[in-house]
Each structure stands twice: as structure tokens, then as C-alpha cells.
């Protein structure tokens, strides 16, 4: 057998070996996927009572996304809750990429829930719609036994956090865009966000404002300068609407701005709104995947 024939035979054998290995890996992948699905089913089954309790505590007295926008349009302010706010409040060791653990922040978040009925007339507390995704099942499993007693301190309706998330734009499309744009149409706006942060004043959302001023905060650990932020907001020219995009600090700050001690201003914790719009309409990344600070 010539050298070329030998090489050809070896090449054929190598191709056959690679094909066999690929087939084995594919079957292993199918087995792992089936195991993942089974674990998810078992997880949901074991969490059934907790999820039903979450649904009853939150969703049974929660505004829809469009109802939430209507309430904001009627002058209510809003402070939003997501997994970061919940874990920062309840898990002393929890460290967000942009907010290290802070006992004062945790206490301020807890105070918002405990005093909700007192402040409902001016500020809505917004929570996510109950979901049984693997991610949120983990949040509920870790936190619900501690979160529920705080939420049961009130009887007021919850707003819907998803108004600032991709789901709102996916479900309601142009109606969602119009609902947001109508809030600040021909109004003076003050935006409080992290310096150089990922929040973008997209013209598709904001080109109808009369004027917009920005107050920069720290892109990380913004609560460290919370008192200074309050002073700078008080010293700035009055605006018609105040928008906060500062993670858990934005939740607390929005509630303060709208309170009597903060001047009873119309404040909206706007969070990931711009990234959510970009994700749905412009093919952008999910909000969590957008770099914290723009280059």
C-alpha cells in the first residue's frame, strides 16, 4: 500500500472516529437536557405551594402593566422591586455588581414595604408578576419566607415592575411606547442616573420632552452618596417629572422624592426602560447583559 493510500485510510478512520464521538456527545446532550427538564418539573412540583402563595400575595392585588401606567399618568410615583432589591434587603451578604451590601440600604427598602399603606396615596411599590422560571423559583425559594411577612404589612395594590422591562414592549408594542412618551410629553424632566451608566436617552422614547436635565451619581454603590443626592435634587431647578435609574438606590430615592419630605414631586423609578425598548425594537441585548458603564 502506497503512502498516499495509507494516509487516506487513516484520514477515513479519523473521520469515522470523530463522527462516532460527535454522536456520543449528542446523545449525552439529549440525556442532560432531559434530566434538566425533569429537574425543572420536580422543582415546580416541590415549589407549588410557595408559588401559589406568591401568586396570592402579589398578583391577586396587583395592577396590570397598562393599569400601572394609567396610575402613573394620573400622578402616582413608582418605586420598583426586582431580584436585586429583594436580595439586597433580605440577604446581608448579597453583592450586586453595582451595589455592595449596605445595612442602611436594606433598612430603607424594608421601610418602604412596612409603610406602604401610609404612602400608597403618592407612591406605588411595584413587584414582578409571579413567574415560575428557574431563576425566579430560586429567588422565591431563598426569600419568600422572609419577604411575605413584610408584604403582608399592607393591603394596598402593587404596581407591576414589568412596565420597565422587555415584557411590556413585547406584549403591548406601540401602545407601551405611547404610554411612556405621554408621561413626559412637553415636560421638564430631571434624570438621576449613574455617571457614564448604560441608561440612554433614546429619541424613540424621549424626543418629545420639553427639556431634560441630568444629575449624575456613582455608577456603583450609589447609596454611599444618598444624602448628597437628596441635597443636589433639592438645589436643582424644579422639574415636572423626576426619573431615577440607580438600581436599589433608585427604588429608595424615587420613594423619597415623591414623599412630603422630598417635596411631593412626581418621581418614576425608570430602571432598565431604555435597554428594554432597545432589546425589543432595536435588537439590543437583554438589559442585564448591557455593560454597566458605557465605553
C-alpha positions in Angstrom: 0.0 0.0 0.0 1.4 3.4 -1.0 2.0 6.1 1.5 -0.9 8.1 0.0 -3.3 5.2 0.3 -2.2 4.8 4.0 -2.8 8.4 4.7 -6.2 8.2 3.0 -7.2 5.2 5.1 -6.0 6.9 8.3 -8.0 10.0 7.4 -11.1 7.9 6.8 -10.7 6.2 10.2 -10.2 9.6 11.9 -13.3 11.0 10.3 -15.3 7.9 11.4 -13.9 8.2 15.0 -14.8 11.9 15.1 -18.3 11.1 13.8 -18.8 8.5 16.5 -17.6 10.8 19.2 -20.0 13.5 18.0 -22.8 11.0 18.0 -22.0 10.1 21.6 -21.8 13.7 22.7 -25.1 14.5 21.0 -26.8 11.6 22.9 -25.2 12.7 26.1 -26.5 16.2 25.5 -30.0 14.9 24.9 -29.8 12.9 28.2 -28.6 16.0 30.1 -31.4 18.1 28.5 -34.0 15.5 29.5 -32.6 15.5 33.1 -32.7 19.3 33.2 -36.4 19.2 32.2 -37.2 16.6 34.7 -35.4 18.6 37.5 -37.4 21.7 36.4 -40.7 19.7 36.6 -39.7 18.4 40.1 -38.7 21.8 41.2 -42.0 23.3 40.2 -43.8 20.5 41.9 -41.9 21.0 45.1 -42.5 24.8 44.9 -46.2 24.5 44.1 -47.4 25.8 47.5 -44.8 28.6 47.6 -45.7 29.7 44.0 -49.4 29.7 44.9 -48.7 31.8 47.9 -46.6 34.3 45.9 -49.4 34.5 43.3 -52.0 35.1 46.0 -49.9 37.7 47.9 -48.7 39.7 44.8 -50.7 39.0 41.7 -54.2 38.9 43.4 -53.8 42.6 44.3 -51.6 43.8 41.5 -52.3 46.3 38.8 -51.7 45.1 35.2 -48.9 46.8 33.3 -51.4 49.1 31.5 -53.2 49.9 34.7 -49.8 50.7 36.3 -49.1 53.2 33.5 -52.5 54.7 34.0 -51.9 55.2 37.7 -48.5 56.9 36.9 -50.2 59.1 34.3 -52.7 60.2 37.0 -49.8 61.4 39.1 -48.7 58.5 41.2 -45.0 57.9 41.6 -43.4 54.5 41.4 -40.6 52.6 43.2 -39.7 49.3 41.5 -38.7 46.0 43.0 -36.8 43.2 41.3 -34.5 40.4 42.4 -31.7 42.8 43.3 -33.8 44.9 45.7 -35.3 41.7 47.3 -31.9 40.1 47.9 -30.1 43.3 48.9 -32.8 43.8 51.6 -33.0 40.2 52.8 -29.5 38.7 52.3 -26.8 40.7 54.2 -24.1 39.0 52.2 -25.6 39.6 48.8 -23.4 41.7 46.4 -24.7 43.1 43.2 -22.2 44.0 40.5 -23.1 47.7 41.1 -24.1 47.7 44.8 -22.2 46.1 47.6 -24.1 45.0 50.8 -25.3 48.0 52.8 -27.3 47.7 56.0 -28.7 51.2 55.7 -30.0 50.5 52.2 -31.5 47.2 53.3 -33.3 49.0 56.1 -34.6 51.8 53.8 -36.0 49.1 51.4 -37.7 47.3 54.3 -39.2 50.6 55.5 -40.9 51.1 52.1 -42.8 47.8 52.5 -43.7 48.3 56.1 -45.1 51.8 55.5 -46.7 51.1 52.1 -50.3 51.8 53.2 -49.3 55.1 54.6 -47.6 56.2 51.4 -49.8 54.5 48.8 -51.6 57.7 48.0 -48.5 59.2 46.4 -46.1 56.2 45.6 -46.7 52.8 44.2 -44.5 49.9 45.1 -44.0 47.7 42.0 -43.3 44.0 42.0 -42.8 41.5 39.2 -45.7 39.3 38.1 -45.4 35.9 39.6 -43.3 33.6 37.3 -42.2 30.0 37.7 -39.0 30.4 35.7 -36.0 28.6 37.1 -34.4 32.0 38.0 -37.4 33.2 39.9 -38.1 29.9 41.6 -34.6 30.3 43.1 -35.5 33.8 44.3 -38.8 32.7 45.9 -37.2 29.6 47.4 -34.5 31.7 49.1 -36.5 34.7 50.0 -40.3 34.2 50.2 -40.4 33.1 53.9 -38.8 36.5 54.8 -40.4 38.7 52.1 -44.0 37.6 52.6 -44.4 38.9 56.2 -43.1 42.3 55.1 -45.5 42.5 52.2 -48.4 41.4 54.4 -48.0 44.6 56.5 -50.1 46.4 53.8 -53.3 45.9 51.9 -52.7 48.4 49.1 -52.4 47.2 45.5 -49.0 46.6 44.0 -47.9 48.1 40.7 -46.2 46.0 38.0 -42.4 46.2 37.7 -42.6 44.8 34.1 -43.6 48.3 32.8 -39.9 49.0 32.6 -39.0 45.5 31.3 -39.0 44.0 27.8 -42.2 42.1 28.5 -44.2 45.4 28.4 -42.9 46.2 24.9 -43.3 42.6 23.7 -46.9 42.4 24.8 -48.2 45.9 24.1 -45.8 47.2 21.4 -46.6 50.8 20.3 -49.2 51.1 23.0 -46.4 50.7 25.5 -44.2 53.2 23.8 -47.1 55.8 23.7 -47.9 55.2 27.3 -44.3 56.1 28.4 -44.0 59.1 25.9 -47.2 60.6 27.1 -45.9 60.9 30.6 -43.3 63.5 29.8 -44.7 65.0 26.6 -43.6 68.7 26.5 -42.5 68.5 30.2 -39.3 69.4 32.0 -37.6 66.2 33.1 -34.8 65.5 35.6 -32.9 62.3 35.2 -30.8 60.9 38.1 -28.5 58.1 36.9 -25.0 56.7 37.3 -22.3 58.7 35.6 -21.4 57.0 32.3 -24.1 54.4 33.0 -25.9 52.3 30.4 -29.1 54.3 30.6 -29.6 56.0 27.2 -31.9 58.8 26.4 -33.2 57.1 23.2 -35.0 59.6 20.9 -37.7 56.9 20.3 -38.7 57.4 23.9 -37.6 60.9 24.8 -37.5 63.2 21.8 -40.8 64.8 22.9 -39.6 66.2 26.3 -39.5 70.0 26.6 -36.2 69.9 28.4 -34.1 67.3 30.3 -31.5 67.9 33.0 -29.3 65.1 34.4 -27.9 64.6 37.8 -25.0 62.2 37.8 -24.5 59.7 40.7 -22.0 57.0 41.2 -22.3 54.2 38.7 -21.6 51.7 41.6 -22.6 51.9 45.2 -24.8 55.0 44.6 -26.3 54.7 48.1 -23.0 55.8 49.5 -23.9 59.4 48.4 -27.7 59.2 49.1 -27.8 62.2 51.4 -25.8 64.2 48.9 -28.1 63.2 46.1 -31.1 64.4 48.0 -29.4 67.8 48.6 -28.5 68.1 44.9 -32.0 67.3 43.8 -33.4 69.9 46.2 -30.9 72.5 44.9 -31.7 71.8 41.3 -34.4 73.7 39.3 -37.8 72.1 39.8 -38.8 69.7 37.1 -42.2 68.2 36.2 -41.0 64.6 36.4 -38.0 63.0 38.1 -36.6 59.8 36.6 -34.3 57.5 38.6 -32.1 54.8 37.1 -29.9 53.7 40.0 -30.8 50.1 40.9 -31.9 49.6 44.5 -30.8 53.2 45.3 -33.2 54.4 42.6 -36.0 52.5 44.3 -35.5 54.3 47.6 -34.7 57.6 46.0 -37.8 57.6 43.9 -39.9 57.0 47.1 -38.1 59.8 48.9 -38.6 62.3 46.0 -42.3 61.7 45.9 -42.7 61.9 49.7 -43.6 65.0 51.7 -40.0 65.2 52.9 -38.8 65.1 49.4 -41.2 67.7 48.1 -44.1 65.6 46.8 -42.5 65.5 43.4 -43.7 63.2 40.6 -41.0 60.5 40.5 -40.6 57.4 38.4 -38.1 54.7 39.1 -37.4 54.0 35.4 -34.7 51.3 35.7 -34.0 49.4 32.6 -36.5 51.2 30.4 -34.2 52.3 27.6 -32.4 48.9 27.4 -35.8 47.1 27.4 -37.0 49.2 24.5 -33.7 48.6 22.6 -34.0 44.9 23.2 -37.5 44.6 21.7 -37.4 47.1 18.9 -33.7 47.6 18.0 -32.4 44.0 18.5 -30.3 45.1 21.5 -29.1 42.8 24.3 -31.2 42.0 27.3 -30.9 44.7 29.9 -28.8 42.6 32.3 -26.3 41.9 29.5 -25.7 45.6 28.7 -22.4 46.8 30.2 -22.9 48.7 33.4 -20.8 51.7 32.2 -20.7 52.7 28.5 -17.3 53.0 26.9 
